[in-house]
Amino acid sequence: MAQGYRIGVIAPHLDGEYYGRLLPYIHQSVREKRSQLFAIQVADDYLGITALEEPIAFDLVDAWILILPSASASFLELLEKSDKPFVCVGFQSPYPQGHSVLVNNRASMNAAVHHLIDHGHRDIAFVGNMDQYDLQERYLGYRDALEDRGLPFDERRVIKTKDNILEGGVNATEELLLSGVSFTAVAAGTDLNALGVIDCLQSKGYSVPQDYAVIGFDDIHQSAVNYPSLTTVRQPFEDMAKEAVRKVFEMLEGGAVEGNESIVPARFIVRSSCACAERTQFSSASDFDNYMHSLTQLRISLHNITVNNYKMTLGLILATKEDRIHISNLFWNLSHWGCLALWEEDTNGQRNLVVRQVFSKNGDAVPPLGEKYQLHHFPPIDYLPPGTVPGGEDIVILHPVKSDLQNWGYIALAGPLDPLNNFVANDLSRHSFTILAVALEREMLFDQIRSIAEKLEIVSRTTNDGIWDWNLETNKIDWNIRAHNILSRASAELTDAPGSFLELVHPEDQQALRLSFMQPYRKDLPIQLEFRIRGFHGRFLWIFLAGDIVWNAAGRPVRIIGSLTDITEKKANEARITQLAYQDALTGLPNRLLFKEKLSEAMEDRVRDGKKLAVMMIDLDRFKIVNDTLGHQTGDSLLQHVAQELKECVGEQDIIARLGGDEFIVMLSSIHGVDEVVRVAEKMLRMLTKPFLLEGQQFYLSASIGACMYPCHGEDVDSLIKYADLAMYHTKENGGNRLEIYTPALSSKRVERFNMENDLRYALEREELTLHFQPQVSLSTGKVYGAETLLRWNTPDGKTIQPGEFIPLAEETSLIIPIGQWVLEQACKECRRWIHAGMPSLVISVNISAVQFQQEDFPDIVRNVLQSTGIEPFNLCLEITEHTAVQNMEHSIRLLNELVAIGVKIAIDDFGIGQSSLLWLKKLPVHIVKIDPSFILNMIVDSDDEAIAKAVIEMSHSLGLSVTAEGVETEGQMHRLQQLECDRIQGFFTGRPMTSNQFIAYFQEISNWVS
């Protein structure tokens, strides 16, 4: 047998009644094989982390043991690609090459419930967390027993718990009692749930087992010493561990492995909670010895927890005395060697784990500070202490260091297992992981605060702003030198009394200043205002004042600190800018912005007096010829003359503005009817027909005029301008030099768009939307990897509308939300059909629009769809465009992390055509990059396109991402992509979009061909 393998164990925790009892047996079996154990603890209850995402130590470990679903879908997919042996303990392997070690949960619970029925119970309840595989099996065993004995099943007696601990059992029992449903016995999914049931019943005055019988599952140490002692099923931890290690080594050494599941039998333990006599608890002297041993170990463990808490408190005090915490001062239980490596990015954008802290209690070698490691090659093998060698008594523990703020890195620890960890979850070292992450966050914040304080000190000395500090308890204001300099130009003297400052303020602004400082103050509303200070010789200074409140521990305001700035020159500039902002520089006429404001004001006046107003759009006909032949200078002079003449055609209350180029707009502010519009337009047209004399040349002009009226044609500013514009363009299309009054018929295009929008709203209800699927094929195996979902709209008149025509409209009107939900649900339902048709590992890809991606509850929508359709998360891939991904990185990272935590795959679609780069991908939790078809089309003949495709593939692989090439249409493209080691292809060469039934037939044909 080959020796010296490295075996990796991934588990949520390394202590407690389940993980803490499995791990010592696994370690013992690995030691007997003269091999080395790496244990990765992944769960963090504070941060809600339940699975390992990053492939830490992946290239160092030869085979893996996964205890419960503790590895993410992306990690499992990497395992599948690597062909490294792996064994799943307590759940079924998602891939055929993985082996599963399972307890006969179903049969064992079946026997336990039969035992209750034999006691005469007919109304038996079940409580348990059925989201877990083994708990679901136990629930099915409960159902089987009822069916075996002909007892009716009542779903009201089944209570789903949120966890496997005491609280879950207590809450479930209270729910049962409140429901009023009759029951005489409870079968619990775990012992802790069962003990919670007993505690709740006894607290309500009921007796166990006289009033209610209770059975559990696991046979934890508390079960034997509880009163009453708990009838349960004993988990075969030693057998499970040995079988998992045995299977791993069989696969490592190339031996034949029978089947892909090992079922380990469990033992039914009869005690008193089921109403069997207490004396039957000890069927032998060995049972009694075990009972006494459990009592002793529980006592020692509880004492150890107290001592450990004290030690950890002392360690925490010691660790936090200085500005920076050192890992050697934290409580790592029996670990005697440690190495903390934090994520850092080098100048090339490469992300590495860099050693920042180390310790060794035994004087063993440690890696040098600053040493860099890639994720796959951490921890530093060459520096591990002697006790971790193959067959040694120490194990290597790896743990991610994360906080709310960021993913910091990893810590590696070495030492023996604590022998008391298998009695209770007393491995208090897990708290040190949280303390370490928070300490790193604190150190970073302290550094930032220190830097800010230094900058504020410099700013305070060098800024042009004045600084003031109002002590509310003494009612005095301290002004710095710059503040005195600013206010020295005031006409009165400034003191530390607030009243002296108020006297400097312009009388018209004093009330606003008083209101700004009036209590009660708001914590979320800083003080900001502009006001005038009275200066000498009747002049005024403009001041901008800002400040915020300082609160004491009791929540009472004690100080207001702020700044003041002389903005006199800024105000003068603003006045000039405002004039420029509202005025056309060439003609001196109002511009679009001022016109819209005046139009809005006039519309309000017309609401009050009931009159009408008109908007006229004027565009000079063939004016471009003047610019092209005589130059822009002559054209500008002509526009200035036209502006003056047009002003003569309208009244004093009317407004004429220049929109730009040769386009003018007029508002007739108060009219009675269309006749007045016609008269003004005729006057303008006559004026334009007269020759203009410029630089000795005569110019003849004409104009196209369009008009609409308020409130007849529109009731808002933008609509009126748009309708006048429509009428003007209709005039120009018909030869120009006349007036056209708007009619609804001119909005036919808008009507057409409206009709499409209306039809789209009913497309789902009328079942006009259909899905097609385009295959995605693995280049390494030739097998079908999955399919991308494509949407089609088939209208009642037989026309097929492509997504490019209606998806933008759907996004603009938010119809994409229900449509996108329908597509996601239907795609997952079709995937379930494929699974039932013998295609279990296929991945269905669904495009997610930018509008959907902005939904805060989008991860919940995905969870609900997966649950309702019954497919596994690893069967679903969500595709977003690179533009969507990078336009709001903070939102994208947060939302994608939630989706990845569910277990679905994430693909970046159309990669390469936007302004982002592969460097962004390092920040995004994604699995797949899809190369845009534009780079594939000419890659055989265009070396630039081929280079881009090659770069995307190589850089994606370096980041651990797989690559799919879209738009593959020829065999030559396929062969070149194979040479570039692209993972998958999609396009007409492998299959055009097809219906679901056609895809099933396609898959079966490809499978037969490949096999």
Solvent accessible surface area in square Angstrom, and as a share of the most:
residue,aa,sasa,rsa
1,M,122,0.54
2,A,55,0.43
3,Q,120,0.53
4,G,35,0.33
5,Y,38,0.14
6,R,65,0.24
7,I,1,0.00
8,G,0,0.00
9,V,0,0.00
10,I,0,0.00
11,A,1,0.01
12,P,20,0.13
13,H,25,0.11
14,L,5,0.02
15,D,3,0.02
16,G,8,0.08
17,E,22,0.10
18,Y,37,0.14
19,Y,37,0.14
20,G,1,0.01
21,R,33,0.12
22,L,0,0.00
23,L,2,0.01
24,P,49,0.31
25,Y,71,0.27
26,I,0,0.00
27,H,15,0.06
28,Q,85,0.38
29,S,9,0.06
30,V,1,0.00
31,R,95,0.35
32,E,116,0.52
33,K,57,0.24
34,R,120,0.44
35,S,2,0.01
36,Q,17,0.08
37,L,3,0.02
38,F,0,0.00
39,A,0,0.00
40,I,0,0.00
41,Q,4,0.02
42,V,2,0.01
43,A,10,0.08
44,D,22,0.11
45,D,114,0.59
46,Y,141,0.54
47,L,45,0.22
48,G,57,0.55
49,I,35,0.18
50,T,96,0.56
51,A,23,0.18
52,L,4,0.02
53,E,54,0.24
54,E,29,0.13
55,P,25,0.16
56,I,0,0.00
57,A,0,0.00
58,F,9,0.04
59,D,74,0.38
60,L,20,0.10
61,V,1,0.01
62,D,50,0.26
63,A,0,0.00
64,W,0,0.00
65,I,0,0.00
66,L,1,0.00
67,I,1,0.01
68,L,20,0.10
69,P,81,0.51
70,S,0,0.00
71,A,10,0.07
72,S,8,0.05
73,A,16,0.12
74,S,26,0.17
75,F,2,0.01
76,L,17,0.09
77,E,15,0.07
78,L,48,0.24
79,L,0,0.00
80,E,58,0.26
81,K,98,0.42
82,S,41,0.27
83,D,114,0.59
84,K,41,0.17
85,P,23,0.14
86,F,0,0.00
87,V,0,0.00
88,C,0,0.00
89,V,1,0.00
90,G,6,0.06
91,F,15,0.06
92,Q,90,0.40
93,S,24,0.15
94,P,34,0.22
95,Y,18,0.07
96,P,109,0.69
97,Q,70,0.31
98,G,2,0.02
99,H,3,0.01
100,S,2,0.02
101,V,0,0.00
102,L,5,0.03
103,V,10,0.06
104,N,40,0.21
105,N,7,0.03
106,R,99,0.36
107,A,60,0.47
108,S,11,0.07
109,M,0,0.00
110,N,26,0.13
111,A,49,0.38
112,A,0,0.00
113,V,0,0.00
114,H,41,0.18
115,H,38,0.17
116,L,0,0.00
117,I,5,0.02
118,D,99,0.51
119,H,71,0.32
120,G,50,0.48
121,H,29,0.13
122,R,125,0.46
123,D,41,0.21
124,I,3,0.01
125,A,0,0.00
126,F,0,0.00
127,V,0,0.00
128,G,0,0.00
129,N,16,0.08
130,M,32,0.14
131,D,109,0.57
132,Q,47,0.21
133,Y,58,0.22
134,D,9,0.05
135,L,2,0.01
136,Q,65,0.29
137,E,38,0.17
138,R,4,0.01
139,Y,26,0.10
140,L,49,0.24
141,G,0,0.00
142,Y,2,0.01
143,R,89,0.33
144,D,36,0.18
145,A,0,0.00
146,L,6,0.03
147,E,137,0.61
148,D,90,0.46
149,R,98,0.36
150,G,66,0.63
151,L,25,0.12
152,P,108,0.68
153,F,73,0.30
154,D,30,0.16
155,E,129,0.58
156,R,150,0.55
157,R,27,0.10
158,V,26,0.15
159,I,14,0.07
160,K,106,0.45
161,T,8,0.05
162,K,194,0.82
163,D,42,0.22
164,N,38,0.20
165,I,87,0.44
166,L,74,0.37
167,E,104,0.47
168,G,4,0.04
169,G,0,0.00
170,V,43,0.25
171,N,77,0.40
172,A,2,0.02
173,T,0,0.00
174,E,66,0.30
175,E,94,0.42
176,L,1,0.01
177,L,47,0.24
178,L,157,0.78
179,S,67,0.43
180,G,67,0.64
181,V,11,0.06
182,S,67,0.43
183,F,14,0.06
184,T,54,0.31
185,A,0,0.00
186,V,0,0.00
187,A,0,0.00
188,A,0,0.00
189,G,0,0.00
190,T,9,0.05
191,D,0,0.00
192,L,45,0.22
193,N,0,0.00
194,A,0,0.00
195,L,9,0.05
196,G,0,0.00
197,V,1,0.00
198,I,1,0.01
199,D,67,0.35
200,C,4,0.02
201,L,0,0.00
202,Q,73,0.33
203,S,89,0.57
204,K,107,0.46
205,G,69,0.66
206,Y,83,0.32
207,S,44,0.29
208,V,10,0.06
209,P,25,0.16
210,Q,142,0.63
211,D,71,0.37
212,Y,28,0.11
213,A,0,0.00
214,V,0,0.00
215,I,0,0.00
216,G,0,0.00
217,F,0,0.00
218,D,19,0.10
219,D,11,0.06
220,I,6,0.03
221,H,27,0.12
222,Q,49,0.22
223,S,0,0.00
224,A,11,0.09
225,V,37,0.21
226,N,40,0.20
227,Y,184,0.70
228,P,6,0.04
229,S,2,0.01
230,L,0,0.00
231,T,0,0.00
232,T,0,0.00
233,V,1,0.00
234,R,65,0.24
235,Q,8,0.03
236,P,18,0.11
237,F,8,0.03
238,E,66,0.30
239,D,76,0.40
240,M,1,0.00
241,A,1,0.00
242,K,87,0.37
243,E,28,0.13
244,A,0,0.00
245,V,2,0.01
246,R,109,0.40
247,K,13,0.06
248,V,0,0.00
249,F,4,0.02
250,E,42,0.19
251,M,41,0.18
252,L,35,0.17
253,E,76,0.34
254,G,68,0.65
255,G,40,0.38
256,A,97,0.75
257,V,47,0.27
258,E,152,0.68
259,G,62,0.60
260,N,86,0.44
261,E,72,0.32
262,S,14,0.09
263,I,99,0.50
264,V,9,0.05
265,P,93,0.58
266,A,23,0.18
267,R,127,0.46
268,F,57,0.24
269,I,15,0.08
270,V,48,0.28
271,R,12,0.04
272,S,8,0.05
273,S,0,0.00
274,C,0,0.00
275,A,52,0.40
276,C,26,0.16
277,A,40,0.31
278,E,79,0.36
279,R,195,0.71
280,T,66,0.38
281,Q,16,0.07
282,F,68,0.28
283,S,92,0.59
284,S,56,0.36
285,A,81,0.63
286,S,67,0.43
287,D,28,0.14
288,F,97,0.40
289,D,90,0.47
290,N,76,0.39
291,Y,50,0.19
292,M,85,0.38
293,H,93,0.42
294,S,10,0.06
295,L,70,0.35
296,T,52,0.30
297,Q,34,0.15
298,L,18,0.09
299,R,155,0.56
300,I,64,0.32
301,S,0,0.00
302,L,109,0.54
303,H,120,0.54
304,N,32,0.16
305,I,41,0.21
306,T,89,0.52
307,V,45,0.26
308,N,6,0.03
309,N,66,0.34
310,Y,137,0.52
311,K,106,0.45
312,M,28,0.13
313,T,70,0.41
314,L,86,0.43
315,G,11,0.11
316,L,62,0.31
317,I,98,0.50
318,L,91,0.46
319,A,2,0.01
320,T,52,0.30
321,K,139,0.59
322,E,118,0.53
323,D,90,0.47
324,R,133,0.48
325,I,2,0.01
326,H,68,0.30
327,I,0,0.00
328,S,50,0.32
329,N,47,0.24
330,L,13,0.06
331,F,24,0.10
332,W,7,0.02
333,N,29,0.15
334,L,80,0.40
335,S,9,0.06
336,H,25,0.11
337,W,0,0.00
338,G,0,0.00
339,C,0,0.00
340,L,1,0.00
341,A,0,0.00
342,L,29,0.14
343,W,36,0.13
344,E,67,0.30
345,E,103,0.46
346,D,43,0.23
347,T,142,0.82
348,N,130,0.67
349,G,12,0.11
350,Q,76,0.34
351,R,83,0.30
352,N,12,0.06
353,L,0,0.00
354,V,4,0.02
355,V,0,0.00
356,R,99,0.36
357,Q,27,0.12
358,V,26,0.15
359,F,18,0.08
360,S,32,0.20
361,K,125,0.53
362,N,97,0.50
363,G,69,0.67
364,D,36,0.19
365,A,68,0.53
366,V,49,0.28
367,P,1,0.01
368,P,64,0.40
369,L,113,0.56
370,G,33,0.32
371,E,67,0.30
372,K,119,0.50
373,Y,35,0.13
374,Q,98,0.43
375,L,26,0.13
376,H,53,0.24
377,H,82,0.37
378,F,0,0.00
379,P,0,0.00
380,P,3,0.02
381,I,45,0.23
382,D,135,0.70
383,Y,66,0.25
384,L,23,0.11
385,P,2,0.01
386,P,90,0.57
387,G,23,0.22
388,T,3,0.02
389,V,80,0.46
390,P,47,0.29
391,G,11,0.10
392,G,14,0.14
393,E,104,0.46
394,D,9,0.05
395,I,0,0.00
396,V,0,0.00
397,I,28,0.14
398,L,0,0.00
399,H,8,0.04
400,P,13,0.08
401,V,1,0.00
402,K,47,0.20
403,S,12,0.08
404,D,104,0.54
405,L,86,0.43
406,Q,78,0.35
407,N,38,0.20
408,W,22,0.08
409,G,0,0.00
410,Y,2,0.01
411,I,0,0.00
412,A,0,0.00
413,L,3,0.02
414,A,0,0.00
415,G,3,0.03
416,P,50,0.31
417,L,34,0.17
418,D,15,0.08
419,P,100,0.63
420,L,20,0.10
421,N,10,0.05
422,N,38,0.19
423,F,9,0.04
424,V,22,0.13
425,A,64,0.49
426,N,0,0.00
427,D,13,0.07
428,L,16,0.08
429,S,9,0.06
430,R,51,0.19
431,H,83,0.37
432,S,0,0.00
433,F,12,0.05
434,T,45,0.26
435,I,34,0.17
436,L,0,0.00
437,A,1,0.01
438,V,76,0.44
439,A,6,0.05
440,L,11,0.06
441,E,35,0.16
442,R,58,0.21
443,E,15,0.07
444,M,53,0.24
445,L,74,0.37
446,F,85,0.35
447,D,53,0.27
448,Q,85,0.38
449,I,103,0.52
450,R,106,0.39
451,S,42,0.27
452,I,93,0.47
453,A,55,0.43
454,E,101,0.45
455,K,124,0.53
456,L,111,0.55
457,E,92,0.41
458,I,91,0.46
459,V,75,0.43
460,S,52,0.33
461,R,159,0.58
462,T,97,0.57
463,T,35,0.20
464,N,112,0.57
465,D,42,0.22
466,G,0,0.00
467,I,53,0.27
468,W,4,0.02
469,D,35,0.18
470,W,38,0.13
471,N,52,0.26
472,L,40,0.20
473,E,110,0.49
474,T,80,0.46
475,N,85,0.43
476,K,110,0.47
477,I,10,0.05
478,D,100,0.52
479,W,19,0.07
480,N,43,0.22
481,I,140,0.71
482,R,81,0.29
483,A,0,0.00
484,H,82,0.37
485,N,77,0.39
486,I,1,0.00
487,L,4,0.02
488,S,76,0.49
489,R,110,0.40
490,A,4,0.03
491,S,61,0.39
492,A,43,0.33
493,E,143,0.64
494,L,23,0.11
495,T,60,0.35
496,D,68,0.35
497,A,46,0.35
498,P,29,0.18
499,G,41,0.39
500,S,16,0.11
501,F,13,0.05
502,L,41,0.20
503,E,105,0.47
504,L,2,0.01
505,V,0,0.00
506,H,22,0.10
507,P,83,0.52
508,E,131,0.59
509,D,20,0.10
510,Q,33,0.14
511,Q,102,0.45
512,A,52,0.40
513,L,8,0.04
514,R,114,0.42
515,L,97,0.48
516,S,37,0.24
517,F,34,0.14
518,M,113,0.51
519,Q,110,0.49
520,P,123,0.77
521,Y,30,0.11
522,R,137,0.50
523,K,136,0.58
524,D,105,0.54
525,L,102,0.51
526,P,65,0.41
527,I,13,0.06
528,Q,118,0.53
529,L,24,0.12
530,E,70,0.31
531,F,1,0.00
532,R,54,0.20
533,I,0,0.00
534,R,86,0.32
535,G,9,0.09
536,F,111,0.46
537,H,181,0.81
538,G,66,0.63
539,R,173,0.63
540,F,81,0.34
541,L,18,0.09
542,W,72,0.25
543,I,0,0.00
544,F,62,0.26
545,L,3,0.01
546,A,22,0.17
547,G,7,0.06
548,D,66,0.34
549,I,16,0.08
550,V,55,0.32
551,W,66,0.23
552,N,49,0.25
553,A,117,0.91
554,A,92,0.71
555,G,37,0.36
556,R,126,0.46
557,P,21,0.13
558,V,23,0.13
559,R,90,0.33
560,I,0,0.00
561,I,63,0.32
562,G,11,0.11
563,S,28,0.18
564,L,0,0.00
565,T,36,0.21
566,D,39,0.20
567,I,11,0.06
568,T,41,0.24
569,E,133,0.60
570,K,94,0.40
571,K,48,0.20
572,A,46,0.36
573,N,52,0.27
574,E,62,0.28
575,A,66,0.52
576,R,136,0.50
577,I,107,0.54
578,T,66,0.39
579,Q,111,0.50
580,L,122,0.61
581,A,43,0.33
582,Y,55,0.21
583,Q,70,0.31
584,D,21,0.11
585,A,101,0.78
586,L,46,0.23
587,T,21,0.12
588,G,41,0.40
589,L,4,0.02
590,P,32,0.20
591,N,31,0.16
592,R,111,0.40
593,L,91,0.45
594,L,40,0.20
595,F,1,0.00
596,K,63,0.27
597,E,69,0.31
598,K,75,0.32
599,L,0,0.00
600,S,41,0.27
601,E,93,0.42
602,A,8,0.06
603,M,17,0.08
604,E,99,0.44
605,D,54,0.28
606,R,28,0.10
607,V,110,0.63
608,R,174,0.64
609,D,71,0.37
610,G,66,0.63
611,K,82,0.35
612,K,61,0.26
613,L,0,0.00
614,A,0,0.00
615,V,0,0.00
616,M,0,0.00
617,M,3,0.01
618,I,0,0.00
619,D,19,0.10
620,L,2,0.01
621,D,9,0.05
622,R,154,0.56
623,F,7,0.03
624,K,145,0.61
625,I,97,0.49
626,V,17,0.10
627,N,31,0.16
628,D,94,0.49
629,T,96,0.56
630,L,69,0.35
631,G,29,0.28
632,H,127,0.57
633,Q,150,0.66
634,T,18,0.11
635,G,0,0.00
636,D,55,0.29
637,S,36,0.24
638,L,0,0.00
639,L,5,0.03
640,Q,75,0.33
641,H,84,0.38
642,V,0,0.00
643,A,1,0.01
644,Q,99,0.44
645,E,68,0.30
646,L,0,0.00
647,K,95,0.40
648,E,123,0.55
649,C,10,0.06
650,V,23,0.13
651,G,41,0.40
652,E,172,0.77
653,Q,143,0.63
654,D,29,0.15
655,I,37,0.19
656,I,10,0.05
657,A,0,0.00
658,R,32,0.12
659,L,31,0.16
660,G,34,0.33
661,G,49,0.47
662,D,29,0.15
663,E,33,0.15
664,F,0,0.00
665,I,0,0.00
666,V,0,0.00
667,M,5,0.02
668,L,4,0.02
669,S,12,0.07
670,S,49,0.32
671,I,7,0.04
672,H,137,0.61
673,G,21,0.20
674,V,60,0.34
675,D,93,0.48
676,E,42,0.19
677,V,0,0.00
678,V,52,0.30
679,R,145,0.53
680,V,26,0.15
681,A,1,0.00
682,E,83,0.37
683,K,90,0.38
684,M,0,0.00
685,L,26,0.13
686,R,145,0.53
687,M,19,0.08
688,L,0,0.00
689,T,70,0.41
690,K,133,0.57
691,P,64,0.40
692,F,19,0.08
693,L,123,0.61
694,L,18,0.09
695,E,143,0.64
696,G,69,0.66
697,Q,89,0.39
698,Q,111,0.50
699,F,19,0.08
700,Y,141,0.54
701,L,15,0.07
702,S,12,0.07
703,A,0,0.00
704,S,0,0.00
705,I,0,0.00
706,G,0,0.00
707,A,0,0.00
708,C,0,0.00
709,M,11,0.05
710,Y,17,0.07
711,P,64,0.40
712,C,77,0.46
713,H,49,0.22
714,G,8,0.08
715,E,137,0.62
716,D,69,0.36
717,V,25,0.14
718,D,87,0.45
719,S,21,0.14
720,L,0,0.00
721,I,17,0.09
722,K,75,0.32
723,Y,32,0.12
724,A,0,0.00
725,D,41,0.21
726,L,59,0.29
727,A,0,0.00
728,M,1,0.00
729,Y,109,0.41
730,H,64,0.29
731,T,0,0.00
732,K,67,0.29
733,E,138,0.62
734,N,83,0.43
735,G,57,0.55
736,G,10,0.09
737,N,70,0.36
738,R,86,0.32
739,L,33,0.17
740,E,33,0.15
741,I,44,0.23
742,Y,12,0.05
743,T,65,0.38
744,P,101,0.64
745,A,81,0.63
746,L,34,0.17
747,S,10,0.06
748,S,69,0.45
749,K,170,0.72
750,R,135,0.49
751,V,77,0.44
752,E,121,0.54
753,R,91,0.33
754,F,121,0.51
755,N,75,0.38
756,M,58,0.26
757,E,25,0.11
758,N,59,0.30
759,D,60,0.31
760,L,3,0.01
761,R,121,0.44
762,Y,90,0.34
763,A,0,0.00
764,L,49,0.24
765,E,135,0.60
766,R,126,0.46
767,E,150,0.67
768,E,15,0.07
769,L,7,0.03
770,T,48,0.28
771,L,22,0.11
772,H,47,0.21
773,F,2,0.01
774,Q,17,0.08
775,P,0,0.00
776,Q,5,0.02
777,V,16,0.09
778,S,19,0.12
779,L,18,0.09
780,S,102,0.66
781,T,74,0.43
782,G,24,0.23
783,K,121,0.51
784,V,12,0.07
785,Y,36,0.14
786,G,0,0.00
787,A,0,0.00
788,E,9,0.04
789,T,6,0.03
790,L,36,0.18
791,L,18,0.09
792,R,44,0.16
793,W,3,0.01
794,N,56,0.29
795,T,23,0.13
796,P,113,0.71
797,D,118,0.61
798,G,67,0.65
799,K,113,0.48
800,T,62,0.36
801,I,9,0.05
802,Q,84,0.37
803,P,36,0.23
804,G,62,0.60
805,E,91,0.41
806,F,0,0.00
807,I,40,0.20
808,P,74,0.47
809,L,13,0.07
810,A,0,0.00
811,E,57,0.25
812,E,123,0.55
813,T,32,0.18
814,S,61,0.39
815,L,18,0.09
816,I,8,0.04
817,I,48,0.25
818,P,62,0.39
819,I,4,0.02
820,G,6,0.06
821,Q,60,0.27
822,W,61,0.21
823,V,15,0.09
824,L,1,0.00
825,E,53,0.24
826,Q,48,0.21
827,A,0,0.00
828,C,0,0.00
829,K,81,0.34
830,E,32,0.14
831,C,0,0.00
832,R,85,0.31
833,R,100,0.37
834,W,0,0.00
835,I,46,0.23
836,H,146,0.65
837,A,45,0.35
838,G,53,0.51
839,M,1,0.01
840,P,85,0.53
841,S,68,0.44
842,L,3,0.01
843,V,6,0.03
844,I,0,0.00
845,S,2,0.02
846,V,1,0.01
847,N,60,0.31
848,I,8,0.04
849,S,17,0.11
850,A,33,0.25
851,V,45,0.26
852,Q,7,0.03
853,F,1,0.00
854,Q,76,0.34
855,Q,39,0.17
856,E,109,0.49
857,D,71,0.37
858,F,2,0.01
859,P,1,0.01
860,D,73,0.38
861,I,28,0.14
862,V,0,0.00
863,R,98,0.36
864,N,93,0.48
865,V,3,0.02
866,L,12,0.06
867,Q,143,0.64
868,S,82,0.53
869,T,2,0.01
870,G,59,0.57
871,I,8,0.04
872,E,91,0.41
873,P,35,0.22
874,F,41,0.17
875,N,2,0.01
876,L,0,0.00
877,C,1,0.01
878,L,1,0.01
879,E,2,0.01
880,I,4,0.02
881,T,48,0.28
882,E,6,0.03
883,H,122,0.55
884,T,7,0.04
885,A,0,0.00
886,V,36,0.21
887,Q,96,0.42
888,N,69,0.35
889,M,29,0.13
890,E,145,0.65
891,H,13,0.06
892,S,1,0.00
893,I,53,0.27
894,R,105,0.38
895,L,0,0.00
896,L,1,0.00
897,N,74,0.38
898,E,60,0.27
899,L,2,0.01
900,V,11,0.06
901,A,75,0.58
902,I,31,0.16
903,G,9,0.09
904,V,1,0.01
905,K,6,0.02
906,I,1,0.01
907,A,1,0.00
908,I,1,0.01
909,D,12,0.06
910,D,39,0.20
911,F,10,0.04
912,G,30,0.28
913,I,102,0.52
914,G,35,0.34
915,Q,191,0.85
916,S,22,0.14
917,S,47,0.30
918,L,13,0.07
919,L,91,0.45
920,W,92,0.32
921,L,7,0.04
922,K,39,0.17
923,K,110,0.46
924,L,9,0.04
925,P,32,0.20
926,V,10,0.06
927,H,24,0.11
928,I,6,0.03
929,V,0,0.00
930,K,2,0.01
931,I,0,0.00
932,D,14,0.07
933,P,52,0.33
934,S,60,0.39
935,F,26,0.11
936,I,0,0.00
937,L,105,0.52
938,N,65,0.33
939,M,0,0.00
940,I,92,0.47
941,V,128,0.73
942,D,53,0.27
943,S,88,0.56
944,D,98,0.51
945,D,21,0.11
946,E,39,0.18
947,A,57,0.44
948,I,67,0.34
949,A,0,0.00
950,K,89,0.38
951,A,45,0.35
952,V,8,0.05
953,I,1,0.01
954,E,95,0.43
955,M,82,0.37
956,S,0,0.00
957,H,66,0.30
958,S,82,0.53
959,L,60,0.30
960,G,55,0.53
961,L,16,0.08
962,S,6,0.04
963,V,0,0.00
964,T,3,0.02
965,A,0,0.00
966,E,16,0.07
967,G,21,0.21
968,V,0,0.00
969,E,83,0.37
970,T,65,0.38
971,E,97,0.43
972,G,37,0.35
973,Q,7,0.03
974,M,35,0.16
975,H,81,0.36
976,R,65,0.24
977,L,0,0.00
978,Q,76,0.34
979,Q,123,0.55
980,L,16,0.08
981,E,124,0.56
982,C,6,0.04
983,D,36,0.19
984,R,10,0.04
985,I,1,0.01
986,Q,6,0.03
987,G,3,0.03
988,F,93,0.39
989,F,80,0.33
990,T,20,0.11
991,G,12,0.11
992,R,149,0.55
993,P,37,0.24
994,M,25,0.11
995,T,56,0.32
996,S,12,0.08
997,N,99,0.51
998,Q,102,0.46
999,F,0,0.00
1000,I,22,0.11
1001,A,59,0.46
1002,Y,34,0.13
1003,F,36,0.15
1004,Q,88,0.39
1005,E,120,0.54
1006,I,38,0.19
1007,S,43,0.27
1008,N,114,0.59
1009,W,198,0.70
1010,V,49,0.28
1011,S,125,0.81
